[in-house]
Amino acid sequence: MRLSLNKCEFFKSKLTFLGYEISSKGIKPPKDRATAISDFPLPQTSQALRRFMAYPSLIPTNFQLVTDISSPAVGAALYQVIDGEPTPLGFYSKKLSDTQRAYSTYDRELLAAYLAFLHFRTLINGHTVTLFLNQKPLVSAFHSKSPAKTDRQQRQLSVLSEYVSSVEYIRGDNNVVADCLSRTTCAVSLDVFDLSGIARGQETDDELETFKPRLSKFNLPPNSTLWCDTSTKTPRPFVPLPLRDDAKTAHQTSSPISPISAPTDRFQSVHIDIVGPLPPATLPNYPYPLPYKYLLTFIHRATRWTEAIPLIDTTATPVAISFVSGWICSFGVPLHVIMDRGSQFESELFSELSSIIGFHHMRTTSYHSQANGMNERFHRARQNDWCELGAFYLKFVYMKTACSKEVYLVSHFAVAINSVIDVFLGVRGSSFVD
């Protein structure tokens, strides 16, 4: 290693390196930069004010995060240290699930710190953070050299170590705020219904007399009576007729129905879906079952013209090839292609296909099959006779090939074509292959 004496300083109690003053007391900004910050001019415009408000996020700040747990929930409080005094910045509380309630005390304390850091991570990232816990074994875990006992503990400790600068123990009687936030019994319940107004409306409602035998009476202070339905665990007040419209307006809002424009070109919008796995398909005079277990269906929105192509698997490649060969080569490129959020339709191959060919890839809402209702109704109607339907399309698929083995299979498929035409076209046809 070689050193340049002109660039070296020896026997110094402090020095400036990379814009910071380094000494035995630690690292801090140099005096000239601190003076520039303290003498920063007051902003005079809105744009200067926005710049000034964004600047403090770049200055290192000391934060304190205090967490606590109880049986039903976790709580946390975030403080910023200003002139040596903690100033509250935010609070956090979350109810635990049934699985999380079964955790040990150690795991629940660790979970509380983990959830609190995820909640406040945008504020504390890049700053000095001190974590206060009232669980001494958990405080020791941050300094222990032995690994955590479970993968969950190791994962949560690893995330906390990215933000925590130090961990300190706090007595339970001093941890008042976080302890209060972790207890649901301290929560305030607000009644969003005007029970007194409902009781006044029941006094002048003629319809109430008809339902009184099925209702129960409750006394409201100071001297009101409220009739409620007690057939369920929670009593439900009988809402008078004049107040029902207000209740519907407050709780049920619906957006106006968007108009659907008429198609301007043929085969403009097509719906695509996959059904399967289906029972193995068999054909007359052919001893082996066909390998096809799925059907790829295309339905034109305006005319309801339907195409179905059998598939062996539903990966992106065969689906894309069938879409190009089975629909685009016959009817042209559609403007809109409506499909669900299946992995084959969300693949990079289908995204590139839409960009190259030039159609708009439109997705249905998740877990809302009604958006692709035409395909779903077609699947329900064709699940029983899908073997004949698949054979009808398989004949055209195999007739386009030149392989002798596939042509031999076509001769067997031709036996069933007459019955297929009878079912779907209502006429008697002849075999396509002699």
N, C-alpha and C positions, 0 to 999 in steps of 0.2 A: 504494500500500500504506500502510495506517495502523497505527501501533504505539501501544499503551497504555504510557505510562511507568511506571505502577504495576505492570505485569506484566513489565517488562524489567529485566535485571541486566547491567551493563556492567563490563568490566575485572575479571572474576572468573577465578581459576585453576581453579576447579571449581564445578559446580552440580548440583543434583538435578533430574532431569527424568523424568517418567513412572515414578517408583519406582527410578531408577538414578542412580548418581553418575558424571557425565561430566567427564573431565579430559583433559589432554594425554597421560596414560599409558593412556587407554582407558576402557572402560565396566565398572563393577563394582557390586555391590550396596552400598547405604549401610551404615554401621556399625551402625545400630540394627537392621537386618534381619539382618546377620551375627551380631549378639549374640543375637538371638532364636533363630537356628538353633543356635548353639553351646550355648546354655542351655536347649535343648529338653528337657523332662522325659523320663525313661526310661519307656517304655510298661509298664503294669502288667497289662493284659488282652490277650487274643488279638486283639480288634477294634482296640485301640490299636496293637498291634504291626503289623497289616496296614496301617494308615494310615501308620505310620512308615516301613515298607518301601517304600511307594508314593511317598513324598515325595521321595527322592533323585533319582527320574527327572525331576523338574521342575527340578533344579539343573543348570546347565551344567557339563559334564565334559569333560576333555581326553582324547581317544583317539588311539592310534597304530595304524595298520593297515599291516602289512608283507606284501608279496606276492612270489611268485617262480614261475617256470615251469621245466619241463623238457620233454623230448620227449613223455612219456606223460601227464603230469598237471600240475595247478596246486596251489599251496599258499599258505596265508595264516595269519597270526597276529594277533590283536587284543589290544592292551594298553591299560590305563588308567593315566594318569599320576597317581601319588599321591606327594606330597612330592617331586616332581621325578624320581621313579624309575618306569619302566614296569613294571606288574604284569600278567602274562598273564591274559586273561579267556576266550578261546576260540580254537579252532584249526579250520581248514577245509582240506579236500583233496578234489579231484575229478578223476577220470580223464577225459581228453580223447577225443572221438570221432575217427574217422578223418579226417573233414573238418576238424576243428579242429587236428589235428596237422599238416596241410598249410599252416596259416597261417604267415606270416613271424614272426620273433622279436618284432618290434614289435607285431603284432596279437595274439600269444599273451600278451605281457606286459599289454596292454590288456584282454584277455579275463580274465586272472587277477584284475586289480583289479575289473573289472566283476562277475564272479561272487562275489568276496569281499564286495563291498558289498551285493549282493542278499541274501547269506546273513546278514550282520550288521546289516541296515538297521534292524531293530526296536530294536537297542541303541544305534546311533550317530545315529539321526535326531534332529535338534535340538541336537546337541552339536558341539563343536569337534573336527574329525578331521584328522589329519595322515597323508598317504599316503606311504609309503616305497617307492621303486622302485629297481631296479638297472639301469634302462634310461634313459640320459640323453636320447635323442631323445624318449621318451615324457614325461619330466619337462618338457621344453621345449614339448611340444604343449599343455599346460594353460595356458601363457602366450602362445601364438602367436595372432596376429590372423588368420592365413590359415585358411580352412576345411579340414576333414579331407578326405583323398583319396577315401574311400569312405563310403557311407551307413552301413555298420555302424560304422565308426570314429566318425562324427559322432553316432550314436545312443548309443553307449557313453560317449563323452566328455560328452555332454549329461546322462546319468544321473549320472555321477560328479561333475560340477560341482554337483549339488544337495546333495551330502553333504560334499565335500572342502573344507576350509578352506585347506590349503596342501599342496604336494607337494615332497618332498625326495628327494635321491639317496642311496642307501646302497650301499656296496661289497659285492660278492658274498661276500667272505670274512667280512663282518660279518652277513650275512643267513643265519644258520645254521638257524634254526627253520623258516622258510618254505621254504628250499631242501630241507630234510629231508622236509617234508610233500609236496613236489612230486615226489619220487622214489619210485616203487613198489618199488624194490629195498630200501628201508629198512623196508618193511612186514613185519610178523611174521605168518606163516601158522600158524594153529592147526588141528590135526587134530581134527575133531569125532568121529571114529570111534575106538573102542578096538581098535586092530589086534592088540594082545597078547591081549585077551580073545577076539577072533575066532579067533586062532591056537590058543588053548587049547580053544575049542569044536570046532575042526576035528579035534582029536586023538581025540575020542570020538564023532564023527559017522559013522554007518555009511553014510549016503548019499554021502559024499565019494568013496568007492572007485569009485562008478559014473561020476563025472565027472572023475576024475583024468587020463584020457587027453586031455581037452580043456583041462586047466588047466596053469599053470606055477607052479614053486615059487620062493618068495623067502625069503631069510633075514632074520630080524629079530633085533636085539640083545636080550638077550645070546645066547640059544641057542634061538630059536623059529623055526618054519617056517610060512609063510603061503602058501596056494594061491590063485591069482588067475586070472581069465579075461583073456587078453591078445589077444582078437580085435579089440578097439578100441584107440584110441591110448592111453587111460588104463587101466591095470590095475584090474580090479574084483575085490575079494575075494569068495570063495565064503562066503556067510553060512550057518552051521549052522542046522539046523531049530529048535533051542530059542531061537535069537536072532532068528528072523524075525518072530515076533509082536511083539517089542519094537521092531523096526525099523518095522513097519507102524504101531504106535501112535505112534511119535515123529514120523513123516513124513507120515502120512495121517490126517487128522482130518475127520470129516464131521458135519454138523449133523443133528439128527433131522428127519425129514420132517414138515412141518406139515400138519395135517389140512385137507381141503377140505370145507367145510360144504355140505350139500345145498341147492339153491335153494328159496326159500320163496315165490317168485312167478314168474309166467310171464315169459319173456324178461328175466330178471334181469341176466344178463351176456352181452355181445356182443363178439366180436372183430372188429376192423376192420383192413384192410390194403389196399394198392394194388399192382397188378402192371402192369408195362409198362416201356418202350414195346413194344407188340406189333405184328405185321405189319398193314398196312392191311386193314380188313374190307371184303368185297364181298358183294353179295347177288344172287341170280338176277334176271334181267330188269332190272337196274339198272346202267347202264354206268359209274357213277362210284364210286370207293372212298369209304367213309365216313370222316369226319374223326376218328373215335374211335380212340385208340391205347392207352387205359388202362382198367382195370377196378377199380372200388371194390367190394370184397367185404365182406359182413357174415355172420358165422356165430354162431348162438346156441350157447352152450357146452353146455347140457344136452341139447337135442334135435338139434343139428347142423343146424338149419334154415339154409339158405344163401340169400342174396340177392346179386346182382351188378349193378352199374350202370356202363355205359360212360361214360368221361370223355374230353374233348378235351385238357384239361391237368389238372395235379395241384396247382394252387395252392390256398390255403386257402379261398377263396370258393366255387368249385364243389364242393369236397369237403364243406364244411359244409352247403351247400344240398342236395346229394345225400343226406347223412346224415339231414337233417330230413325231406325229402320221400320218400326211399326206404325208411327204416326207422321213424323215429319216428311218422310219419303213419299207418303201417300197423300197428305193433305196440306203440306207446306208448314212453314214456321208460324206458330201461333203468337199472338201479341202478349197474352197473359197465360201463365201456367200456374194453376193453383194446386198446392200439395201440402201435406202435413209436414211435421218437423222430424221425420224419420232420419236416421243417420245417413242413409243413402242419398236422400234429397239435400241434406245439409253438408255433404262432402265437398271437398275442393274440386273434384272432377265435375260435379253438376254446376258449381259456380262458374267454372271456366267454360263449360258448355253453354250456359246462358249468355256469357259475354261474347263468345265466338259466333254463335248462331244468331243471337239478337232477340231473345224473349225475356219478359219480365218475370222473375221468380217471386211468386206471391205465396206467403206462408199462412196457414190457418192458425188460429189461436190454440195454445197448448191445452190439451185435455178437453177440447171442444170439437168433437167430431161432426157436430151439426154443420160446421162451415164447409165440410166436404160431403154433404148429405146425399148427393146424387150417387156417388160411388158407394157409400155405405148401404144405401137401399139396393143397389145392384148386387152387392156382395151377399146380402141376406137372401135375395131372390134366386141367386145362382149357386149357392153352396151345395145343393143337392145334385144338380145336373152339370157340375163344372167339368166332369170328365168328358161329356159329349161336346161341351163348349170348347174345351181345350183341344180336343181332337179336330174340331172344325178349323181352328187356326193353325194347328200343327201341320196340317196337310199343305198349307200354303208356305209355311216355313221350310219344310223339307223339299218341296217342289222347286224352290229357288236354288238348291244346291246341286252340285254336279258329282258328289261322291256316290259311288255305286252302292255302298252300304246304306246310306240315307235314302236313296231312291228305292231300295228294297223295302225299307220300312214304310215308305209312302204307299207301296202296293198293299200293305196290310191295313194302313189307316183308311184306305179308300173303301173298305168294306162297310165302315160305319157312316159314310158321308150321306147316304140316302136318308137314314133316320134323323141325322142332324138337320138336313134341309127340311124334312117334314116338320120338325119341332119348331124351328126358328123362322122358316120362310113360308110354311104352309103349302108347299108344292112338292111333288116327287121329282127328284133329280137323278141323274145318272152319275156313275163313278168318273172321277177325273183321271184315273189311271186304268188302262185296259189290263 
